[in-house]
C-alpha cells in the first residue's frame, strides 16, 4: 500500500514539473541584443525603431505634414498596409497593429535583381508566449480571406500569405517576426541566423553603432557598398555609371532621427573610406565658417558649398585623391604641358589665390537654355592680386589658342561695367574640381569683389553680379537664415535644395523618382521649404546633419524687375527723381533707421545718407544754382536739407529750425523763375518763410497760430491774387504773400487732419477752397468774401482723408476711411464705394496717365498688400501685389514701354514691379 502511494506521489510530482516547465517555456524571454544580425548583410539601409508605434505616431499624429507625405508612393503603400492590418484581430480580439506597435521594429532595404528593390520588416518578440500568440494569429489568416500556405527552408517554417492584391512571406522563430514581399529575403535571413559569423562584427559597423545617441528612438544605418543597386532604379540611365562613386564615399553611416510637427532632423556619423573624395576631403579637416551665403543670389534654389581652411589645403586634399586614381596622371600630364608651353604652374598659381571657399549654385531652372543653369564660385584672398593673376593666365592661354579674351561687357546701369571673359580651355577647371561637384560650369568667367564666377552662359554671371549689387543674397533672406540656424555654424560641405524645385533641378537625374511626379506631388513638395545636408570633419569620422523643413505658409517671392536691400524697412513713399545728366529717373527713399538712399534705375544703391530724424515733407528737386542741375530739398523735424545728387550738403544747408517742425516743408516758386520760397510750421506755433538760400524772409509778417499746423502750407493763385493757406487744430488761415490775413472766414471750423485745401473755379468769380471738417462735412470757403458753405456729401463714420481731382472736365471728390474708399462727383453722384478687408493708409495716391486714364493707389496699413484701382473702383489686373508702403508709378528709363511701380517690401527690400 505504501509503495503505491510513493509511486503516485512521484508521478504527480513529475506531471507538475512538466507543467511548470511548459509554462516557464511559454513565458521564456528572448535576448534580442543581436537582432540586427538577422538582417541579410546586403541591406543598403536599415531603419531601427524603439517600437513600431513610435513611427506610426510620428508619421500620422505628430507631424503637420501628413497630407504632404501621403503623396509619396512609399508612404501611401505604408498607409495601405496599416489600414489592412487595422482590420485584423487576434483570437483574443485585439487588433494586430496594437500588438505590433509595442514591439521593437526594423526595416531594411535590399536590391533584388537589377532594377528591383524589396523591404524586409522585422519585429523583436519579447517572449515565447507572445511568439505563440502571433503564430496562432498567422495560422488563422485564412479566416480574413487570405490564402495561407507554409513550407520549410533549412528546417525553418515559412508562411506564404496572399490575396488577389499582394503576397507576403512570414517567418517567426527565436523571438523574431520577419515579414517581406520577397521570399528570397526571408530565406537569406534564415541562412544569416544559422551562420556563426555575423556582419555586425564588422569593424566599421561596430564603430558607427557606438555613435547612437542616448535616448534615441529612431535610427537609420546606411551601407554605402550596397547603395548603388538600390538607387539605380530611381535614376536616369545616363546617370547610373556615376553611382559607383557613391559606394566609395563611406562604409557605414548612422543617423539619429528626430521628427516634430514641422521638420525631420537626422544627425550622426559616417565612417571613412579612403577611396572616396568625401573622406579624402573631410577626414581630420577643420570645419570652417562658410562665407558663400554672403554672395550666393537670393533666388538660388540649390547649392553645394565647400569650405576648407585655405586654398592650398584644398589643393593638397584634391591632389591626394587624384594621385590615387587614373585621372590623376592625366591631369598632371596636362598641367605639365601647360607649364612648359606657357611658363606658369596653373594649379599652384590658382590655388594660391583661393581662400578654400567655393560653391556650385543653381537658380530657377532655364528649360529654354539648358546651359544657362549653374554657376561655379571661387572666393579669392585678394581681389586685385587674384584677378590680375588669373587674367594674366587667361591672356596667355587664349593668345596661344588664338581666341579673344573678352566675351562681352555687362552694363547693369549707366555707371557700372563688368567684363566677362572666355573661360580656361582644355577643361582644366573640370579636371581640377570635377571630383567634388556633379557639374563644373567653366566656359565663361567674371569677377565681382573677391569672387571668381564661372558659368556656361554669360547671363548667369550677370545675374550673380546684379544680385550682389542689390545686396539680394542668401545671407539677407530671413527664411534661409532661419533654416540654417538648425545647423552648426561651421562645416566643410553643405548641400541644399528647395523642395519645390527638386523636380526641375534634379528630375533629369532622378527621372523615375522626380521627373514624372504629378501636380499633387509637386504641390506637396512646395509646402516644404528645403532640405539641407551638412558634413564636417571630426577626426577619422565625418559628422553629418540633415534637415527637412515644412513651411507651407511662407511668403512666395514677389515677381519684380529688381529688389534692392536697405538697412531697414522703407517708411516713406519712394520718390522718383530726375538724373540731370542722363534725364533718366532714380529713386529716393528713407528707411526706419532714418537713412536716406538714392538708387539707380537698376536698383543699385548710389549713396546712403544718415539723417537726424524721418523726412517730414515731400522731396522736391530744385535748381539751386540755376545751371540746370538739380538738388533734393526736404525737411526733417530739426532741419531743412538740400543735397546734391551725390548726397552732399549744398551751400549753408542743412538749416537748423528754431523749433521742431510740426509739418512738411512747402516749396513755392511764385513766378517760375527759380526764386524759391520755403514754408515750414513749427511746434512753437510759428509759420516760418525761408528763401531758396536758406535765409529767413524778413517781409513775412505772420504771427502765431492758435494751435499746431500739421499739413503743409499751400499756395494758390486765382484772379491775379496769391493765397497762402494753412490750418491748425482750431481754425483756418488764408494769407497774402506777406503773411497778412487776406480772407477772413465768416464762420470758422476745425479742418480735418488729413484734408488739404483744393481750389475750385479758379480764376472765376465764384472761386473757393474746398476741404472737409472733422465730421466729414464738405466745406467751401469763398475767396471773394470768406463765407463758408457746408454740405453733407459722405456718410463718414471714422477718421478720414479727402482729396479733389478733375476727370472729364469735372471735379470729383475722393474720401478714404480705414477700410473704405468712396468717389463721387462734385454734384454728389457716387462713382464707386470700395470696401477693404484690412485697414488701409488714409492717403490715397492718384496717378493720372491721361485725361481719361486715372488710377488710385491704395496700401494696407499692416498686412503688406497694395492695390491699384481703376477710375470706376474696380481692381486693376494683376493686383493686389506685395508691398509695405505707399508707392510711386512712372518710367525709370525713357526707353521703357511699361511703367515701373516702386514700393517698400518685406525683409528691408524695396521692390520695382513692372505695370502694363
Secondary structure, 3 states (H helix, E strand, C coil): CHHHHHHHHHHHHHHHHHHHHHHHHHCCECCCCCHHHHCCCCCCEEEEECCHHHHHHHHHHHCCCHHHHCCCHHHHHHHHHHHHHHCCECCCCCEHHHHHHCCCEEEEEEECCCCCEEEEEEEECCEHHHHHHHHHHHHCHHHHCCEEEEEEECCEEEEEEECCCCEEEEEEECCEEEEECCHHHHHHHHHHHHCCCCHHHCHHHHHHHCCCCCCCCEEEEEEHHHHHHHHHCCCCHHHHHHCHHHHCCCCEEEEEEEECCCEEEEEEEEECCCCCHHHHHHCCCCCECCCHHHCCECCCCEEEEEECCCHHHHHHHHHHHHHCCHHHHHHHHHHHHHHHHHCCCHHHHHHHCEEEEEEEEECCCCCCCCCCCCEEEEEECCHHHHHHHHHHHHHHHHHHCCCCCEEEEEEEECCEEEEEEECCCCCHHHHHHCCCCCCCCCCEEEEECCEEEEECCHHHHHHHHHHHHCCCEHHHCHHHHHHHCCCCCCECEEEEEEHHHHHHHHCCCCHHHHHCCCHHHHHHHHCEEEEEEEEEEECCEEEEEEEEEECCCCCCCCCCCEEEECCCCECCCCEEEECCCCCCEEEEEEECCCEEEEECCCCCEEEEEECCCCCCCCCEEECCCCCCCCEEEEECCCEEEEECCCCCECCCCCEECCCCECCCCEEECCCCCCCCEEEEEECCCEEEEEECCCCECCCCCCCECCCCCCCCCEEEEECCEEEEEEECCCCEEEECCCCCEEECCCCCCCECCCECCEEECCCCCCCEEEEEECCCCEEEEECCCCCEEEECCCCCCCCEEEEEEEECCEEEEEEEECCEEEEEECCCCEEEEEECCCCECCCCEEEECCCCCEEEEEEECCCCEEEEECCCCCECCCCCEECCCCEEEECCCCCCCCEEEEEECCCCEEEEEEEC
